[in-house]
Amino acid sequence: MSDTGSAWSIEPIWVVEATYAPDAGETRPAVRPEHLDHIAELKAAGTVVEAGGYLDLSTALILVRAASEADAIALFRDDVYMRAGVWVELRAKPYGRVALAGESSGT
């Protein structure tokens, strides 16, 4: 969506929410480099717009470009954080990202 000649548009993306396990503070350090490599690869490909976690280790938020909720979740279903039990749940919600003219939309 955008206004003709507008300096902005709304890019439909997904916000993936990942819930950390209660013991994530102990289990995360050993697998964090592999996880961050995965995020970096997805960012370089334009799939991940932004990623990070709350400092209290309650939830991580990852903004992604994907065709569907299932596709957004699938990006992280096999992430080392899921395999190692650092994350215990994934969910995704559609989100309208404000993009300024000239910003990459990943396409």
C-alpha positions as CSV (number, residue, x, y, z in Angstrom):
1,M,0.0,0.0,0.0
2,S,1.2,3.5,-0.7
3,D,0.0,6.8,-1.9
4,T,1.1,7.7,-5.4
5,G,4.2,9.8,-5.1
6,S,4.4,9.2,-1.3
7,A,7.7,8.9,0.5
8,W,6.5,5.8,2.3
9,S,4.8,2.5,1.8
10,I,3.5,-0.3,4.0
11,E,5.4,-3.6,3.6
12,P,3.5,-6.7,4.8
13,I,5.9,-8.8,6.9
14,W,5.7,-11.2,9.8
15,V,6.8,-10.8,13.4
16,V,8.0,-14.1,14.7
17,E,7.8,-14.4,18.5
18,A,10.0,-17.1,20.1
19,T,9.5,-17.9,23.8
20,Y,12.6,-18.7,25.7
21,A,12.7,-21.7,28.1
22,P,13.1,-20.9,31.8
23,D,16.7,-22.2,31.7
24,A,17.7,-20.3,28.5
25,G,20.3,-18.3,30.4
26,E,22.2,-21.5,31.0
27,T,21.5,-23.3,27.7
28,R,21.8,-20.4,25.3
29,P,25.6,-19.6,25.4
30,A,26.7,-22.9,24.0
31,V,24.6,-22.6,20.8
32,R,24.4,-18.8,20.4
33,P,27.1,-18.5,17.8
34,E,25.4,-21.0,15.5
35,H,22.0,-19.2,16.0
36,L,23.5,-15.8,15.3
37,D,25.2,-17.2,12.1
38,H,21.7,-18.4,11.0
39,I,20.2,-15.0,11.7
40,A,23.1,-13.2,9.8
41,E,22.6,-15.4,6.8
42,L,18.9,-14.7,6.7
43,K,19.6,-10.9,7.1
44,A,22.1,-11.0,4.3
45,A,19.5,-12.7,2.1
46,G,16.9,-10.0,2.9
47,T,14.6,-12.4,4.7
48,V,15.2,-11.1,8.2
49,V,14.5,-7.4,8.6
50,E,15.5,-7.2,12.2
51,A,16.0,-9.6,15.1
52,G,16.6,-9.5,18.8
53,G,15.4,-10.6,22.2
54,Y,14.2,-8.9,25.3
55,L,17.1,-8.7,27.8
56,D,15.0,-10.5,30.4
57,L,15.1,-13.6,28.1
58,S,11.4,-13.8,27.9
59,T,10.8,-13.5,24.2
60,A,12.7,-12.9,21.0
61,L,11.2,-10.9,18.1
62,I,12.3,-11.5,14.5
63,L,10.8,-9.4,11.7
64,V,10.8,-11.5,8.5
65,R,9.7,-11.4,4.9
66,A,7.7,-14.6,4.2
67,A,4.7,-15.6,2.1
68,S,2.7,-17.0,5.0
69,E,2.6,-17.6,8.8
70,A,3.7,-21.2,8.2
71,D,6.6,-20.0,6.0
72,A,7.6,-17.4,8.7
73,I,7.6,-20.1,11.4
74,A,9.4,-22.6,9.2
75,L,12.4,-20.3,9.0
76,F,13.1,-21.0,12.7
77,R,11.6,-24.4,13.3
78,D,15.0,-26.1,12.8
79,D,17.1,-23.3,14.3
80,V,19.6,-24.5,16.9
81,Y,17.7,-22.6,19.6
82,M,14.6,-24.8,19.0
83,R,16.7,-28.0,18.7
84,A,18.6,-27.2,21.9
85,G,15.5,-26.2,23.8
86,V,16.5,-22.5,24.2
87,W,13.2,-21.6,22.6
88,V,10.1,-23.5,23.5
89,E,7.5,-21.9,21.3
90,L,7.2,-20.1,18.0
91,R,4.3,-18.0,16.7
92,A,3.9,-15.4,14.0
93,K,1.7,-12.4,13.4
94,P,1.3,-10.3,10.3
95,Y,2.7,-6.8,10.6
96,G,2.6,-3.6,8.4
97,R,6.1,-2.2,8.3
98,V,6.5,1.4,7.3
99,A,9.1,1.6,4.6
100,L,10.5,4.9,3.3
101,A,11.1,5.5,-0.3
102,G,14.3,3.9,-1.4
103,E,14.5,1.4,1.4
104,S,15.0,-2.1,0.3
105,S,12.0,-4.3,0.6
106,G,14.0,-7.5,0.2
107,T,12.6,-8.2,-3.3
